[in-house]
Amino acid sequence: MQKPVVLIMAGGKGERFWPRSTEKTPKQLQKVYSSRTLLEETMVRALSITDASRVFIGCNEKLKKAILKTHKSIKASQFVVEPEGRNTAPIVALAALQFELKFPGAVHVVLSADHFITPLSDFSATMKEAIATAEAGWLVTLGVKPARPDINYGYIAVSSEREVTGAYKIDQFVEKPDYAKAVEYIQRENYFWNSGIFIWKGEAILDEFRTHAPAILGPIEESYRSKARLNANFIKVPAEPVDIAILEKSSRIAMVRASFVWDDVGSWLSLERICEADAGNNILVPTDVQSHMVARDSFRNILLTRRGLVALQGVSDTIIVEEGDVLFVSSRESIGNIKNMLSELKKNPSLQKFL
């Protein structure tokens, strides 16, 4: 059995991590919760299940150049380049075609570059089970048992018994729920978070694209060997997530339960579940500079700075991020509106350099 081929999805903008994440250096190229960038953390996971020659990064040409500049261990040949971002289904289809050409018959693993996963040994063990299920012809997604009623994640409802080579057959994919529904889901044994980690054989996912999303696969398959023709065709395909284009329609979908701790590093608030906090639940996010925090009568703050000392007095529920010549301050309550603020900043030509 040959080793799997891994596609690391690294094309996101990461706007909810501004100002640390910008168009030139989005969050996946940043050191968010460790001494490694999010992309490097994901590369370590990929290398725990396959060889470096079988690990590829999915992104656009501009981001490819940024990655090659900042991540010297990654080679120019290790990319699946999309002409522009069209959500996840088009680049998954493009990667599947390229991988089948280069590694015929291999299992494909799709990882996201902005996840927190620990421990690595449990990740590798779960992937071994998922790869075995994929070898049997199933499209596999990893499900995570919910740790809280989270409205920011999609959910998976599975059959009560393991029916598919040790995995669960999926009854339903559920979109992001309201809080009441999320509370209901975590109380039910058969509901899991959809991790967005996918495993399948190349021929299986391509067959499903031909059945359920020919408008996506057709133009890409017709042109993927020619850069100029791919550029012309890619912008015509529907911009859909692979979950909706394929997984929610397929009868070959199964779920393997993840044995590892998982979180989507989606916003500044996600760091309170990952980084170490003080007695007042204040978090000083690690950087490449040794910083110190002193907090008096201050609670539930999230700070990122490269200053030597941050002193808080009577401040609570605040996010403070210092990056270059930008200082961003937000209340916890309004942090979800950061994309709206960035939209306003983009309208001002003099502020483009900060984005």
C-alpha positions in Angstrom: 0.0 0.0 0.0 1.5 3.4 -1.0 1.6 6.3 1.4 -1.1 9.0 1.1 -0.9 12.3 -0.7 -1.6 15.3 1.5 -3.2 18.6 0.3 -2.8 21.4 2.9 -5.5 24.1 2.2 -3.7 27.3 2.8 -5.5 29.9 0.7 -7.6 31.7 3.3 -7.3 35.4 4.0 -7.5 35.1 7.8 -9.2 38.4 8.2 -10.5 37.6 11.7 -6.8 37.6 12.9 -6.1 41.2 11.6 -3.8 43.0 12.1 -1.5 40.0 12.7 -2.9 38.5 9.5 -2.8 40.6 6.4 -3.2 40.0 2.6 0.6 39.6 2.2 1.1 37.4 5.3 -2.2 35.7 6.3 -2.6 33.9 9.5 -1.4 30.5 8.2 2.1 32.1 7.7 2.0 33.5 11.3 3.2 32.0 14.6 -0.1 32.1 16.4 0.1 29.6 19.4 3.7 28.1 19.1 7.2 28.8 17.8 6.0 27.4 14.4 3.7 29.0 11.9 0.3 27.5 11.5 1.4 26.1 8.1 4.5 24.6 9.7 2.4 23.0 12.4 0.2 21.4 9.7 3.3 20.3 7.8 4.5 18.4 10.9 1.1 16.6 11.0 1.3 15.7 7.3 4.8 14.3 7.7 3.6 12.1 10.5 1.5 10.1 8.0 3.5 10.4 4.7 6.7 11.6 3.0 7.7 15.2 2.2 7.5 14.4 -1.5 3.8 13.7 -1.1 2.8 16.9 0.8 1.4 19.7 -1.3 0.0 23.2 -0.4 -3.1 24.6 -2.1 -3.1 28.3 -2.6 -2.9 31.1 -5.3 0.3 32.2 -7.1 0.7 35.3 -4.9 0.6 33.3 -1.7 2.9 30.6 -3.1 5.6 33.3 -3.5 5.0 34.5 0.1 5.3 30.9 1.4 8.5 30.2 -0.5 10.0 33.4 0.8 9.1 32.7 4.5 9.3 28.9 4.6 12.6 27.8 3.2 12.0 24.1 3.7 9.1 24.1 1.3 9.9 23.5 -2.4 8.3 25.2 -5.4 7.2 21.8 -6.7 5.1 21.3 -3.5 2.1 23.4 -4.6 -1.3 23.0 -6.2 -1.9 26.5 -7.5 -5.4 27.8 -8.0 -5.8 30.8 -10.4 -8.1 32.4 -7.8 -10.0 31.5 -4.7 -13.2 29.7 -5.5 -14.0 28.1 -2.2 -12.8 24.5 -1.5 -14.5 22.3 -4.1 -12.6 23.6 -7.2 -9.2 23.3 -5.6 -10.0 19.8 -4.3 -11.0 18.8 -7.8 -7.8 20.3 -9.3 -5.6 18.6 -6.7 -7.4 15.2 -7.2 -6.7 15.4 -11.0 -3.0 16.3 -10.4 -2.5 13.7 -7.7 -4.1 10.9 -9.8 -1.7 11.8 -12.6 1.4 11.7 -10.4 0.3 9.1 -7.7 -2.3 6.9 -9.4 -4.4 4.9 -6.9 -3.2 6.8 -3.8 -5.4 8.0 -0.9 -5.7 11.8 -0.7 -5.8 13.6 2.6 -7.1 17.1 2.8 -5.9 19.2 5.8 -6.6 22.9 6.7 -3.6 25.1 7.6 -5.4 26.8 10.5 -6.2 24.0 12.9 -5.0 23.2 16.4 -4.5 19.5 17.0 -2.8 17.6 19.9 -1.3 15.1 20.5 0.4 14.2 17.3 0.4 10.5 18.1 -3.4 10.5 18.4 -3.7 12.3 15.1 -1.6 9.7 13.4 -3.6 6.9 14.9 -6.9 8.4 13.8 -5.6 9.0 10.3 -4.4 5.4 10.0 -8.0 4.2 10.7 -9.4 6.8 8.3 -7.0 5.9 5.5 -8.0 2.2 5.9 -11.7 3.2 5.5 -10.8 5.3 2.4 -8.9 2.4 0.9 -12.3 0.5 1.0 -13.8 3.2 -1.3 -15.4 5.5 1.2 -15.2 9.3 1.3 -14.1 9.9 4.9 -14.4 12.9 7.2 -13.1 13.2 10.8 -15.7 14.0 13.4 -14.8 15.6 16.8 -16.9 15.1 19.9 -18.1 18.6 20.8 -16.5 20.1 23.9 -19.0 23.0 24.1 -22.2 24.2 22.3 -20.4 26.1 19.5 -22.4 27.9 16.8 -19.3 28.5 14.6 -18.9 24.9 13.5 -20.9 22.6 11.3 -22.1 19.3 12.8 -22.4 15.7 11.7 -25.1 13.3 12.7 -24.1 9.6 12.4 -25.8 6.3 12.7 -25.7 4.8 16.2 -23.6 1.8 15.2 -20.4 1.5 13.3 -21.3 0.1 9.9 -18.4 1.0 7.6 -15.1 -0.8 8.2 -15.0 0.5 11.8 -16.3 4.0 10.9 -19.7 5.5 11.2 -22.1 5.9 8.4 -23.3 9.6 8.2 -27.0 10.3 8.5 -26.8 14.1 8.0 -24.5 17.1 7.7 -25.9 20.0 9.8 -25.0 23.6 9.0 -23.9 26.0 11.8 -26.7 26.0 14.3 -28.1 28.6 16.7 -27.1 28.3 20.3 -30.2 26.3 21.4 -29.6 23.7 18.7 -25.9 23.5 19.6 -26.8 22.8 23.2 -29.1 20.0 22.0 -26.4 18.5 19.8 -23.8 18.2 22.5 -26.3 16.3 24.6 -26.8 13.7 21.9 -24.2 10.9 21.5 -24.4 10.8 17.7 -23.5 14.4 16.9 -20.0 15.5 16.2 -18.2 18.6 15.0 -17.2 18.5 11.3 -13.5 19.0 11.5 -13.0 19.8 7.8 -10.4 17.0 7.5 -11.1 14.7 4.6 -9.7 11.4 3.3 -10.5 9.5 0.1 -9.0 7.7 -2.9 -8.5 9.9 -5.9 -10.7 7.8 -8.2 -13.5 7.9 -5.6 -13.6 11.7 -5.2 -13.3 12.2 -9.0 -16.2 9.8 -9.6 -18.3 11.8 -7.1 -17.4 15.0 -8.8 -18.5 13.6 -12.1 -21.8 12.5 -10.5 -22.7 15.5 -8.3 -20.6 18.4 -9.5 -19.8 18.1 -13.3 -19.9 21.9 -13.6 -16.9 22.1 -11.3 -14.9 19.1 -12.5 -15.6 19.4 -16.2 -13.9 22.8 -17.0 -11.0 21.9 -14.7 -10.4 18.4 -16.1 -10.5 19.8 -19.6 -7.8 22.4 -18.9 -5.7 21.5 -15.9 -2.6 20.5 -17.9 -2.4 24.0 -19.4 -1.9 27.0 -17.1 -3.4 29.5 -19.6 -6.5 27.4 -20.2 -6.9 26.6 -16.5 -6.8 30.3 -15.8 -9.6 30.9 -18.3 -11.7 28.1 -17.1 -11.3 28.3 -13.4 -13.1 31.5 -13.0 -16.2 30.0 -14.6 -16.7 27.1 -12.1 -19.1 27.4 -9.2 -17.5 28.7 -6.0 -18.7 26.0 -3.6 -17.4 24.2 -0.5 -16.6 20.6 -1.1 -19.0 19.7 1.8 -22.0 21.1 -0.2 -20.9 20.2 -3.7 -20.0 16.6 -2.9 -20.2 15.3 0.7 -23.8 16.2 1.4 -24.9 14.5 -1.8 -22.8 11.4 -1.7 -23.9 7.9 -0.6 -20.3 6.9 0.0 -19.6 9.1 2.9 -18.4 7.9 6.3 -17.0 9.4 9.5 -14.1 8.3 11.7 -14.1 9.7 15.2 -11.1 11.8 16.1 -9.2 10.7 19.2 -7.2 14.0 19.4 -8.0 17.4 20.7 -9.1 19.7 17.8 -9.9 23.4 17.4 -10.3 25.7 14.5 -8.0 28.7 15.0 -10.6 31.0 13.5 -10.4 34.2 15.5 -8.7 35.8 18.4 -11.2 34.3 20.8 -10.1 30.8 19.8 -6.8 31.4 21.5 -8.4 31.3 24.9 -9.0 27.6 24.3 -5.4 27.0 23.2 -3.0 29.4 25.0 -2.2 29.4 28.7 -4.0 32.0 30.8 -3.3 33.6 34.2 -5.5 33.5 37.2 -7.8 36.2 35.8 -8.1 34.3 32.5 -5.9 36.9 30.7 -3.8 35.6 27.8 -0.5 37.0 26.6 -0.1 35.3 23.2 3.4 34.0 22.7 5.6 35.8 20.1 9.2 35.7 19.1 9.9 38.4 21.7 9.9 37.7 25.4 7.1 39.8 26.8 5.6 40.0 30.3 2.1 40.8 31.6 1.0 42.3 34.9 -2.8 42.4 35.4 -4.5 44.1 38.4 -8.3 43.9 38.6 -8.3 42.8 34.9 -10.0 39.7 33.5 -10.6 37.8 30.3 -8.3 39.9 28.1 -6.3 38.6 25.1 -3.1 40.5 24.3 -0.5 40.2 21.5 2.5 42.5 21.6 6.2 42.5 21.1 6.7 45.0 24.0 8.7 43.9 27.0 5.9 44.6 29.4 2.1 45.0 29.2 0.5 46.3 32.4 -3.3 46.1 32.8 -5.3 48.0 35.4 -9.1 47.6 35.6 -9.5 46.3 32.1 -11.7 43.4 31.2 -13.0 41.5 28.1 -10.7 43.3 25.7 -8.6 42.2 22.8 -5.4 44.2 22.2 -3.2 43.4 19.2 0.0 45.4 18.4 1.5 44.5 15.0 4.0 46.8 13.3 2.6 50.3 13.3 -1.0 49.1 13.9 -2.7 48.9 17.3 -6.0 47.1 17.3 -8.3 47.3 20.3 -11.7 45.6 20.5 -14.2 44.6 23.1 -14.9 40.8 23.3 -18.5 41.6 22.5 -17.7 43.3 19.2 -14.8 41.2 17.9 -17.1 39.3 15.6 -17.6 42.5 13.5 -13.9 42.8 12.5 -14.6 41.9 8.9 -17.1 44.8 8.7 -14.4 47.2 10.0 -11.9 45.9 7.4 -14.4 46.5 4.7 -14.6 50.1 5.7 -10.8 50.4 5.9 -10.5 49.1 2.3 -12.5 52.0 1.0 -9.7 54.4 2.2 -6.7 54.3 -0.2 -4.4 55.8 2.4 -5.1 52.8 4.7 -4.4 50.0 2.2 -0.9 49.5 3.4 -2.2 48.4 6.8 -4.3 45.6 5.3 
